[in-house]
């Protein structure tokens, strides 16, 4: 039986929306994965390193037969195939960024993989698209729904604007 996994998708270099679409298509083509639902795109202000362009962000729900430790390197290989290179700047510009946000109700704390994503509950640019496709999913550590986390987020978070590809 496939596991439900929620993945954050983002880009702020080149054709940002196209980069996100290519990443989502690559996930769907990957053996053992299929995209089941995709949020609208959002344009979001960068955080942590302000001297860069705004991001396009989305969230997708996939079904996968892979375990988290197998899925993670596949997502990193998609990033690399689409041109992501280390910039040396934490939170710096990137052609594509793929993060496992939630993997069923698993809680994993390993050196290279933390699920749920450790910053999920603090980031409007993650919660807004995730709430579009999974408002009632319960955060397995905080025991609040995604909608509740979004609603309770402080308004000092930077801008998140619905993005139209037109």
Secondary structure, 3 states (H helix, E strand, C coil): CCEEEEEEEEECCCCHHHHHHHHHHHHHHCCCEEEEEECCCEEECCCCCCCCCCEEEEEEEEEECCCHHHHHHHHHHHHHHCCCCCCCCCCCCCCCEEEEEEECCCCEECCCCEECCCCHHHCHHHHHHHHHHHCCCECCCCCCEHHHHHHHCCCCCCCEEECCCC
